[in-house]
């Protein structure tokens, strides 16, 4: 790989279903995200799912999702992922209320 070529940054919308509200999921997601070079947010949705928007290099996002699945395996029923346009996420990774 040419070191002068930068890997593209991407953003994904993740909708997490299962028993993911009222179990510390958002705090866990934020803690896991801090281990990786990603930005974005996590928030509860009215339908009982959790929405995560995460931005970073593809490999960092994949590693974040895998680590989150491993930490919350008993709670996650599914994760739907959709690509999104990039956003200005200067604040790191936060919990939105």
C-alpha positions in Angstrom: 0.0 0.0 0.0 1.3 3.4 -0.9 1.9 5.4 2.4 1.0 8.6 0.6 -2.6 7.4 -0.1 -4.9 8.0 2.8 -7.7 5.5 3.5 -11.1 7.1 3.1 -13.1 8.1 6.1 -16.7 6.9 6.2 -19.8 7.4 8.4 -22.3 4.7 9.2 -25.7 4.8 10.8 -26.2 1.7 13.1 -29.6 0.8 14.4 -29.2 -1.7 17.3 -32.1 -3.9 18.3 -32.6 -6.2 21.2 -32.6 -5.5 25.0 -30.6 -2.3 24.5 -32.3 0.3 26.6 -32.1 0.6 30.4 -29.1 -1.8 30.5 -26.2 0.7 30.2 -25.8 0.2 26.5 -25.1 3.9 25.6 -22.4 4.2 28.3 -20.9 0.9 27.2 -20.9 2.1 23.5 -19.2 5.4 24.5 -16.6 3.5 26.5 -15.9 1.1 23.6 -15.7 4.0 21.1 -13.0 5.7 23.2 -10.7 2.7 22.4 -10.9 3.5 18.7 -10.2 6.5 16.5 -13.9 7.2 15.8 -16.3 10.0 16.4 -20.1 10.2 16.5 -22.9 9.6 19.0 -25.3 7.1 20.5 -28.9 7.7 21.6 -32.0 5.8 22.6 -34.9 5.9 20.1 -38.6 5.9 20.9 -39.1 2.5 19.3 -36.8 0.8 21.8 -33.7 0.6 19.5 -30.5 2.5 19.9 -29.1 4.7 17.1 -25.4 5.0 16.7 -23.8 7.3 14.1 -20.1 6.6 13.9 -17.4 8.1 11.7 -13.8 7.0 11.0 -11.7 4.7 8.9 -13.6 1.6 7.8 -11.3 -0.7 9.8 -11.8 1.4 13.0 -15.6 1.3 12.6 -15.5 -2.4 12.0 -13.4 -2.9 15.1 -15.7 -0.7 17.2 -18.8 -2.7 16.1 -17.1 -6.0 16.8 -15.9 -4.9 20.2 -19.4 -3.5 21.1 -21.0 -6.8 19.9 -18.6 -8.7 22.1 -19.3 -6.6 25.2 -23.1 -6.6 24.8 -23.6 -10.0 23.1 -26.5 -11.0 25.5 -28.4 -7.8 24.7 -27.9 -7.3 20.9 -30.4 -9.0 18.6 -29.3 -7.2 15.5 -27.4 -4.3 14.0 -28.6 -2.7 10.8 -25.9 -0.6 9.1 -26.3 2.1 6.5 -23.6 4.3 4.9 -24.1 8.1 5.5 -22.6 11.4 4.3 -19.6 12.6 6.4 -20.3 15.0 9.2 -18.3 17.4 11.3 -17.8 15.5 14.6 -15.2 17.5 16.5 -16.6 16.5 19.9 -15.4 12.9 19.8 -18.0 10.3 20.7 -20.9 11.3 22.9 -24.2 10.2 24.4 -27.1 12.2 23.0 -30.2 12.4 25.1 
